[in-house]
Amino acid sequence: SNENAQAMIDAGLMPKMQALLSQDSNEPTLQLVKKEACYVLTNIAGGTDEQTNELLKKGILNRVIELAYSSNRGLREEAIWVIANVVSSLDEHVISAVESGALEALYNFLSDGDAKNVAFVLQSIENILEVGTETGKTYAQKVVNMDGLEALERLASSQNTTVQQRANEVLKRFFTK
């Protein structure tokens, strides 16, 4: 709940999360703890705009984006959920997340996730592209530059109907002239 998220923030959790997520080790127990930390951060990022802002102010999102490339699949998935929640927030949060590398991390995950997660990531990408359109940012061009159209076109032929529909919607809205 938002109240629980705020209680964690008020108790000083954010600097501790930053320190925990910054520990550089592939030790399995630490990877599990980082995964659980990202789960908590997902709930905070899904809270109020002010709570999401705390992730951005403390620089935690930068580290979460790095974890989105982890070799640990569970950790990678939890990191993606944090990013997805941040980019479903205010335009300024989306812009900050994209400047930190969120769009690349989300696209990287498209070839890796299961259908449910891929559909959620596509929704997040669509939101980023919408914010880009509304604010005059060149996020669609950024997708083209990182060969993201290939991933979208591949997903537009997915066996999963939801993934197929979302990918086609993104292609139609942002990449068809």
N, C-alpha and C positions, 0 to 999 in steps of 0.2 A: 504494500500500500504506500501511498505518498507520505503518510505519516511515519511509517517505518523507515522509508528512505531518508526523510528529513532528520529523523532521530540519529541515523548513522552518520549523516553529514555533520550534524551538530556535535556528535561525540568525537569528531576529529578523524573519521575513518579515511577520508580522501588522501591525506599525505601518507598514511600507512599503506593504502592500496598502491599508490605510486611507487613506494619503496619495494613492496612485494613484487609488483609486476616488472620492476626494473632489475630484479635479481637475474643474473645470466647463468642459467644452468638448465641442462636437459634432464636432470635427475627426475625420475618418474613421480615421486611424491610432490616435488615442487611444481611440476607440470599440472598435477591434479589440483593443488591448492590454487594455482593461477586460474585454472578453469573455473573453479568455484568462485573465485574473486570476480571473474568476468560475469558470472551468473548474477552476482550481487550488483555489479555495475550495470547490467542489462536492466535490472529493476529500477535503478536510480535514473538511468537514461530514459526509461519509459515513464518517469514521473512527471513532475511539473517542469515548465520551461526553466525555472530557476535552478531546479535540481540538475537538469541536463547541463545548464551553464556551469555548474560546479565541476563537471568532468572536463569541460573545455578550459576553464580558468586554471585548473591545477595541472594541465598538460597530460592528464591521464589518457585522453583519447589517442595521443601520439603513440604511446606505448601499446595500447590496445590494437592499433592499426599494425604495428610491428608483429604482434602476436597472431594477427590474422594470417600470417605466412608461416606459422609454426608447423613443424613436422607432425605435431600431435593433433590428430583430427578433432578430438573433443574440444581442445583448447581453441583451435582455429574456428570451430563452429560457434563457440560462446563469444569469441571476439567479434565475429561477424554480426551476431545478434546485438551486441552493444552498439556497433557502428550503425546498424539498421535502425535502431531506436533513436539514435542521435539525429539521423537524417530524416526522421519523420517529425521533426520538431520545427522550430522557427527557421525562417529563411537564413538568418544570421548564423544559426547553428549549422545548417547545411553548408553554407559557404565556408565556414571555418573547418568543417570536417573534410570538405573536398580539398581545401588548401593543404590539409595535413596528409592527404593521400587516401582518403576513404573510397573514392571512386575506383581507383586502381585495385584496392583490396577487395572490393565487392566484385569487380569483374574477374579477378583472379579466382574467386570462389565459385564462379559459375560453372567451371569445368570439374568441380570437386564435390559439390554438395548433392544431397539427395533431393528428390523432386520438391518436397515441402520447403526445404531451405532455399532452393533455387528460386521457387516462386516468390518467396518472401524477399529475397535479394533483388529479383527483378522489380518488385514493387518499390523497393528502396531506390534502385537506379532510376526508375520512372519519376520518383519524387525529386531526385537530384536534378534530372533533366528539366523537369517542370520549373523548379526554382531557377535554374540557369536561364530558361526562356523568359521568365518573369523579370529577372534582374539584369538581363543583358550579358550574362556570363556565357562563355563559349564551351560549355560542358559537352554538348553534342560533338563538337569538333575534337574535344579531348578524347572522347570515345573512339572516334575515327582514327585519331593519331595512335592510339594504343591497340589498334586492330580489334576493338570491341565489337564492331559490326559482324565479324566472323562468328563470334560467340553467340550473338543475338540470332543470326541467321541459322546457326546450328540448332539453337533451342526452339526456333520457330517450327522446326520439324520434329520436335520431341514426341515421344510416345505418350507423355503425360499431357493431358488436355489442358490443365491449368497452366503449366509451364509454356506450352505452345501458344495459348491465348495471350498470356502476358508478354511473351517475346514479340509476338506479332503486333500487339498494341504499342509497345515501345517503338518498334520499327516504323509503324504507320504514323505515330504521332510526331516523332522527332527526326526521322531519317528519310521520309518520302517527300519528294518535292511536288 
